[in-house]
Amino acid sequence: MKVRRKNLLKFARKIDCDTLVTFEPENLFYLTGFWGEAIGILEKGGNTTIIAPELEVGRAKERVQKLQCNYWRKRRWVNFLASN
């Protein structure tokens, strides 16, 4: 996983991007090793976060402990990604 994240960060720097966000399960798996309904975030400093709905949070939490990344629990995506 560390190599994958390092490669993603290298690519992000090339395109002048500070943060990568994934919504697709395949891309989330590549980033975190977690397969499920969730959002994955990779920040330029290497911090990785999984935002998972309540039904997935147990599995996400297990995976997060192995990967040393953060997780948030969210009730579906209601009002979570709304812009002001």
PyMOL Python script that loads the backbone (N, CA, C, O; Angstrom):
from pymol import cmd

cmd.read_pdbstr("""\
ATOM      1  N   MET A   1       0.820  -1.207   0.000  1.00  0.00           N
ATOM      2  CA  MET A   1       0.000   0.000   0.000  1.00  0.00           C
ATOM      3  C   MET A   1       0.860   1.265   0.000  1.00  0.00           C
ATOM      4  O   MET A   1       0.554   2.229  -0.703  1.00  0.00           O
ATOM      5  N   LYS A   2       1.921   1.259   0.779  1.00  0.00           N
ATOM      6  CA  LYS A   2       2.760   2.453   0.845  1.00  0.00           C
ATOM      7  C   LYS A   2       3.337   2.811  -0.519  1.00  0.00           C
ATOM      8  O   LYS A   2       3.435   3.986  -0.873  1.00  0.00           O
ATOM      9  N   VAL A   3       3.714   1.796  -1.273  1.00  0.00           N
ATOM     10  CA  VAL A   3       4.264   2.042  -2.619  1.00  0.00           C
ATOM     11  C   VAL A   3       3.183   2.631  -3.522  1.00  0.00           C
ATOM     12  O   VAL A   3       3.440   3.568  -4.278  1.00  0.00           O
ATOM     13  N   ARG A   4       1.983   2.081  -3.440  1.00  0.00           N
ATOM     14  CA  ARG A   4       0.885   2.611  -4.259  1.00  0.00           C
ATOM     15  C   ARG A   4       0.611   4.068  -3.914  1.00  0.00           C
ATOM     16  O   ARG A   4       0.474   4.907  -4.804  1.00  0.00           O
ATOM     17  N   ARG A   5       0.534   4.365  -2.632  1.00  0.00           N
ATOM     18  CA  ARG A   5       0.265   5.755  -2.228  1.00  0.00           C
ATOM     19  C   ARG A   5       1.397   6.673  -2.659  1.00  0.00           C
ATOM     20  O   ARG A   5       1.163   7.802  -3.090  1.00  0.00           O
ATOM     21  N   LYS A   6       2.617   6.184  -2.541  1.00  0.00           N
ATOM     22  CA  LYS A   6       3.773   6.988  -2.957  1.00  0.00           C
ATOM     23  C   LYS A   6       3.689   7.294  -4.454  1.00  0.00           C
ATOM     24  O   LYS A   6       3.956   8.418  -4.877  1.00  0.00           O
ATOM     25  N   ASN A   7       3.315   6.289  -5.252  1.00  0.00           N
ATOM     26  CA  ASN A   7       3.160   6.490  -6.701  1.00  0.00           C
ATOM     27  C   ASN A   7       2.042   7.481  -7.009  1.00  0.00           C
ATOM     28  O   ASN A   7       2.185   8.338  -7.882  1.00  0.00           O
ATOM     29  N   LEU A   8       0.932   7.360  -6.289  1.00  0.00           N
ATOM     30  CA  LEU A   8      -0.180   8.301  -6.493  1.00  0.00           C
ATOM     31  C   LEU A   8       0.236   9.725  -6.135  1.00  0.00           C
ATOM     32  O   LEU A   8      -0.100  10.670  -6.848  1.00  0.00           O
ATOM     33  N   LEU A   9       0.961   9.877  -5.039  1.00  0.00           N
ATOM     34  CA  LEU A   9       1.421  11.219  -4.643  1.00  0.00           C
ATOM     35  C   LEU A   9       2.387  11.799  -5.669  1.00  0.00           C
ATOM     36  O   LEU A   9       2.353  12.996  -5.955  1.00  0.00           O
ATOM     37  N   LYS A  10       3.237  10.957  -6.215  1.00  0.00           N
ATOM     38  CA  LYS A  10       4.180  11.401  -7.253  1.00  0.00           C
ATOM     39  C   LYS A  10       3.408  11.908  -8.475  1.00  0.00           C
ATOM     40  O   LYS A  10       3.721  12.962  -9.028  1.00  0.00           O
ATOM     41  N   PHE A  11       2.399  11.145  -8.881  1.00  0.00           N
ATOM     42  CA  PHE A  11       1.556  11.559 -10.000  1.00  0.00           C
ATOM     43  C   PHE A  11       0.831  12.862  -9.678  1.00  0.00           C
ATOM     44  O   PHE A  11       0.768  13.758 -10.520  1.00  0.00           O
ATOM     45  N   ALA A  12       0.284  12.978  -8.474  1.00  0.00           N
ATOM     46  CA  ALA A  12      -0.448  14.178  -8.072  1.00  0.00           C
ATOM     47  C   ALA A  12       0.459  15.411  -8.136  1.00  0.00           C
ATOM     48  O   ALA A  12       0.046  16.475  -8.597  1.00  0.00           O
ATOM     49  N   ARG A  13       1.685  15.253  -7.674  1.00  0.00           N
ATOM     50  CA  ARG A  13       2.622  16.390  -7.729  1.00  0.00           C
ATOM     51  C   ARG A  13       2.868  16.837  -9.169  1.00  0.00           C
ATOM     52  O   ARG A  13       2.960  18.031  -9.452  1.00  0.00           O
ATOM     53  N   LYS A  14       2.971  15.866 -10.069  1.00  0.00           N
ATOM     54  CA  LYS A  14       3.206  16.183 -11.483  1.00  0.00           C
ATOM     55  C   LYS A  14       2.088  17.026 -12.068  1.00  0.00           C
ATOM     56  O   LYS A  14       2.333  17.881 -12.920  1.00  0.00           O
ATOM     57  N   ILE A  15       0.866  16.793 -11.620  1.00  0.00           N
ATOM     58  CA  ILE A  15      -0.269  17.560 -12.157  1.00  0.00           C
ATOM     59  C   ILE A  15      -0.682  18.697 -11.211  1.00  0.00           C
ATOM     60  O   ILE A  15      -1.761  19.275 -11.346  1.00  0.00           O
ATOM     61  N   ASP A  16       0.201  19.002 -10.254  1.00  0.00           N
ATOM     62  CA  ASP A  16      -0.013  20.100  -9.306  1.00  0.00           C
ATOM     63  C   ASP A  16      -1.317  19.933  -8.508  1.00  0.00           C
ATOM     64  O   ASP A  16      -2.123  20.857  -8.399  1.00  0.00           O
ATOM     65  N   CYS A  17      -1.491  18.745  -7.965  1.00  0.00           N
ATOM     66  CA  CYS A  17      -2.696  18.407  -7.207  1.00  0.00           C
ATOM     67  C   CYS A  17      -2.308  18.111  -5.755  1.00  0.00           C
ATOM     68  O   CYS A  17      -1.373  17.351  -5.503  1.00  0.00           O
ATOM     69  N   ASP A  18      -3.023  18.709  -4.808  1.00  0.00           N
ATOM     70  CA  ASP A  18      -2.726  18.522  -3.386  1.00  0.00           C
ATOM     71  C   ASP A  18      -3.433  17.317  -2.780  1.00  0.00           C
ATOM     72  O   ASP A  18      -2.919  16.715  -1.837  1.00  0.00           O
ATOM     73  N   THR A  19      -4.584  16.960  -3.294  1.00  0.00           N
ATOM     74  CA  THR A  19      -5.400  15.908  -2.689  1.00  0.00           C
ATOM     75  C   THR A  19      -6.071  15.076  -3.779  1.00  0.00           C
ATOM     76  O   THR A  19      -6.593  15.608  -4.759  1.00  0.00           O
ATOM     77  N   LEU A  20      -6.044  13.759  -3.585  1.00  0.00           N
ATOM     78  CA  LEU A  20      -6.753  12.860  -4.488  1.00  0.00           C
ATOM     79  C   LEU A  20      -7.952  12.289  -3.732  1.00  0.00           C
ATOM     80  O   LEU A  20      -7.846  11.901  -2.569  1.00  0.00           O
ATOM     81  N   VAL A  21      -9.088  12.246  -4.415  1.00  0.00           N
ATOM     82  CA  VAL A  21     -10.319  11.712  -3.823  1.00  0.00           C
ATOM     83  C   VAL A  21     -10.868  10.656  -4.769  1.00  0.00           C
ATOM     84  O   VAL A  21     -10.939  10.870  -5.979  1.00  0.00           O
ATOM     85  N   THR A  22     -11.254   9.518  -4.214  1.00  0.00           N
ATOM     86  CA  THR A  22     -11.820   8.453  -5.034  1.00  0.00           C
ATOM     87  C   THR A  22     -13.179   8.023  -4.504  1.00  0.00           C
ATOM     88  O   THR A  22     -13.399   7.952  -3.295  1.00  0.00           O
ATOM     89  N   PHE A  23     -14.081   7.738  -5.427  1.00  0.00           N
ATOM     90  CA  PHE A  23     -15.426   7.284  -5.093  1.00  0.00           C
ATOM     91  C   PHE A  23     -15.683   5.865  -5.607  1.00  0.00           C
ATOM     92  O   PHE A  23     -16.574   5.177  -5.107  1.00  0.00           O
ATOM     93  N   GLU A  24     -14.915   5.432  -6.591  1.00  0.00           N
ATOM     94  CA  GLU A  24     -15.117   4.115  -7.204  1.00  0.00           C
ATOM     95  C   GLU A  24     -14.455   3.035  -6.348  1.00  0.00           C
ATOM     96  O   GLU A  24     -13.331   3.221  -5.881  1.00  0.00           O
ATOM     97  N   PRO A  25     -15.146   1.900  -6.136  1.00  0.00           N
ATOM     98  CA  PRO A  25     -14.578   0.831  -5.313  1.00  0.00           C
ATOM     99  C   PRO A  25     -13.208   0.342  -5.785  1.00  0.00           C
ATOM    100  O   PRO A  25     -12.345   0.044  -4.960  1.00  0.00           O
ATOM    101  N   GLU A  26     -13.000   0.257  -7.090  1.00  0.00           N
ATOM    102  CA  GLU A  26     -11.710  -0.211  -7.614  1.00  0.00           C
ATOM    103  C   GLU A  26     -10.583   0.734  -7.213  1.00  0.00           C
ATOM    104  O   GLU A  26      -9.508   0.302  -6.797  1.00  0.00           O
ATOM    105  N   ASN A  27     -10.850   2.031  -7.345  1.00  0.00           N
ATOM    106  CA  ASN A  27      -9.831   3.023  -7.016  1.00  0.00           C
ATOM    107  C   ASN A  27      -9.602   3.109  -5.508  1.00  0.00           C
ATOM    108  O   ASN A  27      -8.474   3.302  -5.054  1.00  0.00           O
ATOM    109  N   LEU A  28     -10.668   2.966  -4.745  1.00  0.00           N
ATOM    110  CA  LEU A  28     -10.557   2.945  -3.291  1.00  0.00           C
ATOM    111  C   LEU A  28      -9.707   1.758  -2.855  1.00  0.00           C
ATOM    112  O   LEU A  28      -8.864   1.886  -1.966  1.00  0.00           O
ATOM    113  N   PHE A  29      -9.927   0.604  -3.481  1.00  0.00           N
ATOM    114  CA  PHE A  29      -9.146  -0.586  -3.162  1.00  0.00           C
ATOM    115  C   PHE A  29      -7.673  -0.364  -3.491  1.00  0.00           C
ATOM    116  O   PHE A  29      -6.800  -0.733  -2.705  1.00  0.00           O
ATOM    117  N   TYR A  30      -7.392   0.234  -4.641  1.00  0.00           N
ATOM    118  CA  TYR A  30      -6.000   0.508  -5.016  1.00  0.00           C
ATOM    119  C   TYR A  30      -5.338   1.426  -3.992  1.00  0.00           C
ATOM    120  O   TYR A  30      -4.175   1.230  -3.642  1.00  0.00           O
ATOM    121  N   LEU A  31      -6.064   2.411  -3.520  1.00  0.00           N
ATOM    122  CA  LEU A  31      -5.531   3.387  -2.573  1.00  0.00           C
ATOM    123  C   LEU A  31      -5.389   2.832  -1.161  1.00  0.00           C
ATOM    124  O   LEU A  31      -4.401   3.109  -0.480  1.00  0.00           O
ATOM    125  N   THR A  32      -6.375   2.048  -0.716  1.00  0.00           N
ATOM    126  CA  THR A  32      -6.429   1.673   0.704  1.00  0.00           C
ATOM    127  C   THR A  32      -6.438   0.170   0.983  1.00  0.00           C
ATOM    128  O   THR A  32      -6.153  -0.256   2.102  1.00  0.00           O
ATOM    129  N   GLY A  33      -6.762  -0.629  -0.027  1.00  0.00           N
ATOM    130  CA  GLY A  33      -6.926  -2.055   0.213  1.00  0.00           C
ATOM    131  C   GLY A  33      -8.314  -2.393   0.731  1.00  0.00           C
ATOM    132  O   GLY A  33      -8.602  -3.557   1.009  1.00  0.00           O
ATOM    133  N   PHE A  34      -9.175  -1.395   0.865  1.00  0.00           N
ATOM    134  CA  PHE A  34     -10.543  -1.594   1.335  1.00  0.00           C
ATOM    135  C   PHE A  34     -11.480  -1.604   0.140  1.00  0.00           C
ATOM    136  O   PHE A  34     -11.468  -0.686  -0.680  1.00  0.00           O
ATOM    137  N   TRP A  35     -12.303  -2.663   0.046  1.00  0.00           N
ATOM    138  CA  TRP A  35     -13.285  -2.752  -1.023  1.00  0.00           C
ATOM    139  C   TRP A  35     -14.660  -2.570  -0.412  1.00  0.00           C
ATOM    140  O   TRP A  35     -15.070  -3.368   0.431  1.00  0.00           O
ATOM    141  N   GLY A  36     -15.375  -1.541  -0.819  1.00  0.00           N
ATOM    142  CA  GLY A  36     -16.711  -1.315  -0.307  1.00  0.00           C
ATOM    143  C   GLY A  36     -17.216   0.051  -0.731  1.00  0.00           C
ATOM    144  O   GLY A  36     -16.571   0.763  -1.501  1.00  0.00           O
ATOM    145  N   GLU A  37     -18.372   0.399  -0.217  1.00  0.00           N
ATOM    146  CA  GLU A  37     -18.955   1.704  -0.505  1.00  0.00           C
ATOM    147  C   GLU A  37     -18.339   2.714   0.451  1.00  0.00           C
ATOM    148  O   GLU A  37     -18.636   2.704   1.645  1.00  0.00           O
ATOM    149  N   ALA A  38     -17.488   3.578  -0.065  1.00  0.00           N
ATOM    150  CA  ALA A  38     -16.810   4.570   0.766  1.00  0.00           C
ATOM    151  C   ALA A  38     -16.112   5.580  -0.143  1.00  0.00           C
ATOM    152  O   ALA A  38     -16.080   5.428  -1.364  1.00  0.00           O
ATOM    153  N   ILE A  39     -15.565   6.592   0.474  1.00  0.00           N
ATOM    154  CA  ILE A  39     -14.764   7.601  -0.215  1.00  0.00           C
ATOM    155  C   ILE A  39     -13.349   7.495   0.332  1.00  0.00           C
ATOM    156  O   ILE A  39     -13.157   7.366   1.542  1.00  0.00           O
ATOM    157  N   GLY A  40     -12.370   7.548  -0.539  1.00  0.00           N
ATOM    158  CA  GLY A  40     -10.972   7.530  -0.118  1.00  0.00           C
ATOM    159  C   GLY A  40     -10.325   8.868  -0.416  1.00  0.00           C
ATOM    160  O   GLY A  40     -10.537   9.447  -1.482  1.00  0.00           O
ATOM    161  N   ILE A  41      -9.534   9.359   0.529  1.00  0.00           N
ATOM    162  CA  ILE A  41      -8.852  10.645   0.364  1.00  0.00           C
ATOM    163  C   ILE A  41      -7.366  10.450   0.652  1.00  0.00           C
ATOM    164  O   ILE A  41      -7.000   9.874   1.677  1.00  0.00           O
ATOM    165  N   LEU A  42      -6.516  10.925  -0.247  1.00  0.00           N
ATOM    166  CA  LEU A  42      -5.066  10.907  -0.064  1.00  0.00           C
ATOM    167  C   LEU A  42      -4.577  12.341  -0.144  1.00  0.00           C
ATOM    168  O   LEU A  42      -4.703  12.996  -1.179  1.00  0.00           O
ATOM    169  N   GLU A  43      -4.017  12.824   0.961  1.00  0.00           N
ATOM    170  CA  GLU A  43      -3.517  14.198   1.016  1.00  0.00           C
ATOM    171  C   GLU A  43      -2.039  14.247   0.650  1.00  0.00           C
ATOM    172  O   GLU A  43      -1.349  13.229   0.711  1.00  0.00           O
ATOM    173  N   LYS A  44      -1.554  15.415   0.271  1.00  0.00           N
ATOM    174  CA  LYS A  44      -0.179  15.530  -0.214  1.00  0.00           C
ATOM    175  C   LYS A  44       0.856  15.111   0.821  1.00  0.00           C
ATOM    176  O   LYS A  44       1.956  14.706   0.446  1.00  0.00           O
ATOM    177  N   GLY A  45       0.542  15.195   2.100  1.00  0.00           N
ATOM    178  CA  GLY A  45       1.460  14.754   3.144  1.00  0.00           C
ATOM    179  C   GLY A  45       1.439  13.249   3.353  1.00  0.00           C
ATOM    180  O   GLY A  45       2.218  12.721   4.147  1.00  0.00           O
ATOM    181  N   GLY A  46       0.549  12.549   2.641  1.00  0.00           N
ATOM    182  CA  GLY A  46       0.465  11.103   2.751  1.00  0.00           C
ATOM    183  C   GLY A  46      -0.665  10.617   3.643  1.00  0.00           C
ATOM    184  O   GLY A  46      -0.936   9.418   3.695  1.00  0.00           O
ATOM    185  N   ASN A  47      -1.332  11.536   4.349  1.00  0.00           N
ATOM    186  CA  ASN A  47      -2.472  11.127   5.175  1.00  0.00           C
ATOM    187  C   ASN A  47      -3.552  10.530   4.290  1.00  0.00           C
ATOM    188  O   ASN A  47      -3.905  11.092   3.253  1.00  0.00           O
ATOM    189  N   THR A  48      -4.070   9.389   4.712  1.00  0.00           N
ATOM    190  CA  THR A  48      -5.119   8.710   3.967  1.00  0.00           C
ATOM    191  C   THR A  48      -6.342   8.569   4.860  1.00  0.00           C
ATOM    192  O   THR A  48      -6.224   8.204   6.030  1.00  0.00           O
ATOM    193  N   THR A  49      -7.509   8.858   4.312  1.00  0.00           N
ATOM    194  CA  THR A  49      -8.755   8.774   5.071  1.00  0.00           C
ATOM    195  C   THR A  49      -9.784   7.992   4.273  1.00  0.00           C
ATOM    196  O   THR A  49      -9.906   8.151   3.058  1.00  0.00           O
ATOM    197  N   ILE A  50     -10.525   7.142   4.982  1.00  0.00           N
ATOM    198  CA  ILE A  50     -11.673   6.450   4.393  1.00  0.00           C
ATOM    199  C   ILE A  50     -12.910   7.018   5.064  1.00  0.00           C
ATOM    200  O   ILE A  50     -13.004   7.030   6.291  1.00  0.00           O
ATOM    201  N   ILE A  51     -13.861   7.489   4.265  1.00  0.00           N
ATOM    202  CA  ILE A  51     -15.144   7.966   4.785  1.00  0.00           C
ATOM    203  C   ILE A  51     -16.167   6.905   4.406  1.00  0.00           C
ATOM    204  O   ILE A  51     -16.485   6.721   3.231  1.00  0.00           O
ATOM    205  N   ALA A  52     -16.677   6.211   5.418  1.00  0.00           N
ATOM    206  CA  ALA A  52     -17.540   5.065   5.160  1.00  0.00           C
ATOM    207  C   ALA A  52     -18.911   5.251   5.793  1.00  0.00           C
ATOM    208  O   ALA A  52     -19.031   5.838   6.869  1.00  0.00           O
ATOM    209  N   PRO A  53     -19.949   4.746   5.118  1.00  0.00           N
ATOM    210  CA  PRO A  53     -21.285   4.769   5.722  1.00  0.00           C
ATOM    211  C   PRO A  53     -21.336   3.791   6.897  1.00  0.00           C
ATOM    212  O   PRO A  53     -20.493   2.902   7.018  1.00  0.00           O
ATOM    213  N   GLU A  54     -22.322   3.967   7.742  1.00  0.00           N
ATOM    214  CA  GLU A  54     -22.424   3.157   8.957  1.00  0.00           C
ATOM    215  C   GLU A  54     -22.374   1.660   8.696  1.00  0.00           C
ATOM    216  O   GLU A  54     -21.782   0.925   9.486  1.00  0.00           O
ATOM    217  N   LEU A  55     -22.976   1.187   7.614  1.00  0.00           N
ATOM    218  CA  LEU A  55     -22.978  -0.246   7.322  1.00  0.00           C
ATOM    219  C   LEU A  55     -21.591  -0.792   6.989  1.00  0.00           C
ATOM    220  O   LEU A  55     -21.353  -1.990   7.140  1.00  0.00           O
ATOM    221  N   GLU A  56     -20.695   0.044   6.550  1.00  0.00           N
ATOM    222  CA  GLU A  56     -19.350  -0.383   6.155  1.00  0.00           C
ATOM    223  C   GLU A  56     -18.295  -0.048   7.204  1.00  0.00           C
ATOM    224  O   GLU A  56     -17.147  -0.473   7.073  1.00  0.00           O
ATOM    225  N   VAL A  57     -18.656   0.698   8.233  1.00  0.00           N
ATOM    226  CA  VAL A  57     -17.660   1.252   9.141  1.00  0.00           C
ATOM    227  C   VAL A  57     -16.854   0.180   9.884  1.00  0.00           C
ATOM    228  O   VAL A  57     -15.669   0.385  10.146  1.00  0.00           O
ATOM    229  N   GLY A  58     -17.463  -0.945  10.224  1.00  0.00           N
ATOM    230  CA  GLY A  58     -16.732  -2.004  10.917  1.00  0.00           C
ATOM    231  C   GLY A  58     -15.600  -2.557  10.066  1.00  0.00           C
ATOM    232  O   GLY A  58     -14.470  -2.707  10.530  1.00  0.00           O
ATOM    233  N   ARG A  59     -15.920  -2.856   8.817  1.00  0.00           N
ATOM    234  CA  ARG A  59     -14.888  -3.365   7.908  1.00  0.00           C
ATOM    235  C   ARG A  59     -13.836  -2.308   7.607  1.00  0.00           C
ATOM    236  O   ARG A  59     -12.645  -2.611   7.539  1.00  0.00           O
ATOM    237  N   ALA A  60     -14.278  -1.068   7.426  1.00  0.00           N
ATOM    238  CA  ALA A  60     -13.334   0.018   7.135  1.00  0.00           C
ATOM    239  C   ALA A  60     -12.385   0.218   8.317  1.00  0.00           C
ATOM    240  O   ALA A  60     -11.182   0.402   8.135  1.00  0.00           O
ATOM    241  N   LYS A  61     -12.936   0.179   9.515  1.00  0.00           N
ATOM    242  CA  LYS A  61     -12.125   0.385  10.718  1.00  0.00           C
ATOM    243  C   LYS A  61     -11.045  -0.702  10.831  1.00  0.00           C
ATOM    244  O   LYS A  61      -9.906  -0.409  11.192  1.00  0.00           O
ATOM    245  N   GLU A  62     -11.404  -1.948  10.524  1.00  0.00           N
ATOM    246  CA  GLU A  62     -10.437  -3.048  10.529  1.00  0.00           C
ATOM    247  C   GLU A  62      -9.293  -2.763   9.573  1.00  0.00           C
ATOM    248  O   GLU A  62      -8.120  -2.915   9.913  1.00  0.00           O
ATOM    249  N   ARG A  63      -9.659  -2.349   8.377  1.00  0.00           N
ATOM    250  CA  ARG A  63      -8.661  -2.103   7.326  1.00  0.00           C
ATOM    251  C   ARG A  63      -7.779  -0.911   7.689  1.00  0.00           C
ATOM    252  O   ARG A  63      -6.571  -0.928   7.454  1.00  0.00           O
ATOM    253  N   VAL A  64      -8.380   0.100   8.250  1.00  0.00           N
ATOM    254  CA  VAL A  64      -7.670   1.329   8.619  1.00  0.00           C
ATOM    255  C   VAL A  64      -6.577   1.042   9.640  1.00  0.00           C
ATOM    256  O   VAL A  64      -5.491   1.615   9.556  1.00  0.00           O
ATOM    257  N   GLN A  65      -6.843   0.183  10.583  1.00  0.00           N
ATOM    258  CA  GLN A  65      -5.850  -0.132  11.607  1.00  0.00           C
ATOM    259  C   GLN A  65      -4.617  -0.776  10.991  1.00  0.00           C
ATOM    260  O   GLN A  65      -3.501  -0.540  11.454  1.00  0.00           O
ATOM    261  N   LYS A  66      -4.803  -1.579   9.962  1.00  0.00           N
ATOM    262  CA  LYS A  66      -3.679  -2.218   9.280  1.00  0.00           C
ATOM    263  C   LYS A  66      -2.895  -1.219   8.436  1.00  0.00           C
ATOM    264  O   LYS A  66      -1.684  -1.361   8.263  1.00  0.00           O
ATOM    265  N   LEU A  67      -3.586  -0.206   7.911  1.00  0.00           N
ATOM    266  CA  LEU A  67      -2.966   0.742   6.982  1.00  0.00           C
ATOM    267  C   LEU A  67      -2.458   2.019   7.629  1.00  0.00           C
ATOM    268  O   LEU A  67      -1.776   2.809   6.978  1.00  0.00           O
ATOM    269  N   GLN A  68      -2.770   2.229   8.866  1.00  0.00           N
ATOM    270  CA  GLN A  68      -2.430   3.469   9.558  1.00  0.00           C
ATOM    271  C   GLN A  68      -3.020   4.672   8.826  1.00  0.00           C
ATOM    272  O   GLN A  68      -2.309   5.609   8.465  1.00  0.00           O
ATOM    273  N   CYS A  69      -4.312   4.623   8.620  1.00  0.00           N
ATOM    274  CA  CYS A  69      -4.995   5.774   8.049  1.00  0.00           C
ATOM    275  C   CYS A  69      -6.230   6.075   8.884  1.00  0.00           C
ATOM    276  O   CYS A  69      -6.590   5.302   9.772  1.00  0.00           O
ATOM    277  N   ASN A  70      -6.868   7.182   8.604  1.00  0.00           N
ATOM    278  CA  ASN A  70      -8.020   7.641   9.368  1.00  0.00           C
ATOM    279  C   ASN A  70      -9.316   7.122   8.756  1.00  0.00           C
ATOM    280  O   ASN A  70      -9.345   6.688   7.604  1.00  0.00           O
ATOM    281  N   TYR A  71     -10.382   7.176   9.542  1.00  0.00           N
ATOM    282  CA  TYR A  71     -11.692   6.885   8.969  1.00  0.00           C
ATOM    283  C   TYR A  71     -12.728   7.775   9.626  1.00  0.00           C
ATOM    284  O   TYR A  71     -12.577   8.176  10.780  1.00  0.00           O
ATOM    285  N   TRP A  72     -13.769   8.078   8.893  1.00  0.00           N
ATOM    286  CA  TRP A  72     -14.929   8.821   9.393  1.00  0.00           C
ATOM    287  C   TRP A  72     -16.151   7.977   9.142  1.00  0.00           C
ATOM    288  O   TRP A  72     -16.242   7.271   8.138  1.00  0.00           O
ATOM    289  N   ARG A  73     -17.082   8.054  10.055  1.00  0.00           N
ATOM    290  CA  ARG A  73     -18.375   7.385   9.873  1.00  0.00           C
ATOM    291  C   ARG A  73     -19.364   8.435   9.391  1.00  0.00           C
ATOM    292  O   ARG A  73     -19.401   9.543   9.924  1.00  0.00           O
ATOM    293  N   LYS A  74     -20.151   8.103   8.406  1.00  0.00           N
ATOM    294  CA  LYS A  74     -21.128   9.048   7.882  1.00  0.00           C
ATOM    295  C   LYS A  74     -22.398   8.320   7.516  1.00  0.00           C
ATOM    296  O   LYS A  74     -22.356   7.240   6.927  1.00  0.00           O
ATOM    297  N   ARG A  75     -23.529   8.908   7.864  1.00  0.00           N
ATOM    298  CA  ARG A  75     -24.829   8.359   7.461  1.00  0.00           C
ATOM    299  C   ARG A  75     -25.075   8.740   6.019  1.00  0.00           C
ATOM    300  O   ARG A  75     -25.368   9.893   5.702  1.00  0.00           O
ATOM    301  N   ARG A  76     -24.953   7.756   5.157  1.00  0.00           N
ATOM    302  CA  ARG A  76     -25.049   7.977   3.721  1.00  0.00           C
ATOM    303  C   ARG A  76     -24.307   9.276   3.372  1.00  0.00           C
ATOM    304  O   ARG A  76     -23.448   9.685   4.153  1.00  0.00           O
ATOM    305  N   TRP A  77     -24.576   9.919   2.295  1.00  0.00           N
ATOM    306  CA  TRP A  77     -23.775  11.094   1.927  1.00  0.00           C
ATOM    307  C   TRP A  77     -24.573  12.388   2.077  1.00  0.00           C
ATOM    308  O   TRP A  77     -24.187  13.416   1.521  1.00  0.00           O
ATOM    309  N   VAL A  78     -25.646  12.353   2.797  1.00  0.00           N
ATOM    310  CA  VAL A  78     -26.522  13.497   2.945  1.00  0.00           C
ATOM    311  C   VAL A  78     -25.783  14.686   3.557  1.00  0.00           C
ATOM    312  O   VAL A  78     -25.204  14.579   4.638  1.00  0.00           O
ATOM    313  N   ASN A  79     -25.809  15.791   2.875  1.00  0.00           N
ATOM    314  CA  ASN A  79     -25.218  17.049   3.319  1.00  0.00           C
ATOM    315  C   ASN A  79     -23.749  16.962   3.685  1.00  0.00           C
ATOM    316  O   ASN A  79     -23.246  17.823   4.407  1.00  0.00           O
ATOM    317  N   PHE A  80     -23.056  15.955   3.210  1.00  0.00           N
ATOM    318  CA  PHE A  80     -21.663  15.819   3.591  1.00  0.00           C
ATOM    319  C   PHE A  80     -20.726  16.562   2.650  1.00  0.00           C
ATOM    320  O   PHE A  80     -19.782  17.217   3.092  1.00  0.00           O
ATOM    321  N   LEU A  81     -20.988  16.458   1.362  1.00  0.00           N
ATOM    322  CA  LEU A  81     -20.106  17.077   0.384  1.00  0.00           C
ATOM    323  C   LEU A  81     -20.734  18.331  -0.237  1.00  0.00           C
ATOM    324  O   LEU A  81     -20.344  18.759  -1.323  1.00  0.00           O
ATOM    325  N   ALA A  82     -21.693  18.900   0.455  1.00  0.00           N
ATOM    326  CA  ALA A  82     -22.356  20.103  -0.064  1.00  0.00           C
ATOM    327  C   ALA A  82     -21.410  21.294  -0.015  1.00  0.00           C
ATOM    328  O   ALA A  82     -20.648  21.454   0.938  1.00  0.00           O
ATOM    329  N   SER A  83     -21.464  22.113  -1.030  1.00  0.00           N
ATOM    330  CA  SER A  83     -20.635  23.316  -1.035  1.00  0.00           C
ATOM    331  C   SER A  83     -21.476  24.502  -0.527  1.00  0.00           C
ATOM    332  O   SER A  83     -22.697  24.528  -0.677  1.00  0.00           O
ATOM    333  N   ASN A  84     -20.810  25.442   0.055  1.00  0.00           N
ATOM    334  CA  ASN A  84     -21.505  26.634   0.581  1.00  0.00           C
ATOM    335  C   ASN A  84     -21.501  27.759  -0.418  1.00  0.00           C
ATOM    336  O   ASN A  84     -22.038  28.831  -0.143  1.00  0.00           O
TER     337      ASN A  84
END
""", "prot")
cmd.dss("prot")
cmd.show_as("cartoon", "prot")
cmd.util.cbc("prot")
cmd.orient("prot")
